[in-house]
């Protein structure tokens, strides 16, 4: 595709990618935050005394490894899909763009109650681009 097609692909993939990157940064900061407790059977937050290190302690109801797997499975795959979709468009690789479209359609499922329209629009655009980049089929009977 021409430059305008690549720029349009970036513009379409950008909103969902930014949301996914914000989620990645937030989860990564929670991994190293001393004011976050990781307890599989608890949830919520509570206030500490004035002499404590944290003004407010947050308790997460999962382990650190569960949170890392969850973050890699949803926002990580979205960012990966957007990157390979844009690279596939820029390098004219239809199979790479098709793989990105499949990843976006799959990621619409966990996002069903939030940002699923963005994932569907991005996946549909990647599918359109992959179809446009596909080489034409030869006519039957013509060598």
N, C-alpha and C positions, 0 to 999 in steps of 0.2 A: 504494500500500500504506500501511497505517497505520504509526505510529511503531515498533511492534514489528517489522514487516517490514523497515524501514530499519535498525534496530539489529541485527537478525539478519543482514542483508546485510553490515553493517560487521564483525560478529564473524566471519563466515565468510571474508570477504576479508582480514581482518587478518593471520593467520599468514603467508600467502604474501607479502603486501605487506611485512611487516617483514623477512622473509628477503631479499627483492629489494632493499629499501632498504639493508640491511647490506652486500650485495654492491656496490651503487652507491657507498656511502661508502668501502668498502675500495678499490675500483678508482680512485675519484677521489683518494684520498689517495696511492695509488701513482703517479698521474700527476704529482704535484708533489713526491714524495719524492726528495731528492737521492741517497739510498742505493739507488735502484733503477735498474739499467741496462737499457736496452731494446735488445736485439740479436736480430734475427730467427733466427739460426742457433745460439743458445746457450740454456742453461737451467741452473738450480741456484743455489747461493750459495757464497761463500767468505769466509774471515775476512781482515780487514785487520790491519795492524800497530797498535800502541798510539798512534802519532802521527797516525793517519788520522782523517778527519772522521767516518767511519761505522765502528762496531764490526763490523757485518756488512753486506756488500753483497749485494743480491738481484739476480739477472739474470733478466729475463723474455724468453721466446723469441718475442716478437712486437714489432711497432712500437707506438708510442703510438696511432697512428690505428687500427690493427687492434684494439687493446684497447678503444678508445672505441666502435668500431662493434659489437664483441661485447657490450659492456655495454648499449648502447642497444637492441640486438636482443633481448636476453633479459630482464634485470631491468627495463630501462626500459619495455618493452612490458607487463610484468606490472604495474608500478605504474600505468601509464597505463590499462590495462584495469580494474584495481580502482577507480581514481578515477571513470572514466566509468560503471562498473557501479553504484557507490554513488550518484553524481549522478543517473543515469537512474532508479534506484529512488526516490530522494527526490523527483524532479520528475515521476515517472510517465511516463517516456519509454521505451516498450517497445523501440523500435529501437536506442536507445542501450545498453540493457541486453543486447539480443541481440548487438550488436557486441562488448560486453565479454565475453560468453560465448564468442563465436567466437575472440577473442584468447586467452582462457584455454585453450581447447581446443588452439589452435595452439601455445601455449607449453608444453603438456604434452610435446610431442615433444622439445625440447632438454633437458627435465628428466627424461627417461625413467629415468635411473639415480639420481635423487636425490629431488626433491620433486614428482614427477608426480601422486601422489594428491591433494595439496593443490590443484594446478591443475585437476584433473578435478572435484573436489568444488566448488570455486569456480565453475568454468564451468557445472556442472550446476545449481547454485543460481541463477546468473544466468539460465540458460535457463528455469528454473521461474518466476522472477520475471517475465521478459519475457512468458511465456505468461499469467501471472495479470494482467499490466497491459494485455494486448491487449484492445481493445474487442470485445464479442461480435459475431458475425456475424449479420446479419438472417436471419430464416427465409425460405426461398425461397417466392415467391408472395405474401408479405405486403408491401404497400407501405410 
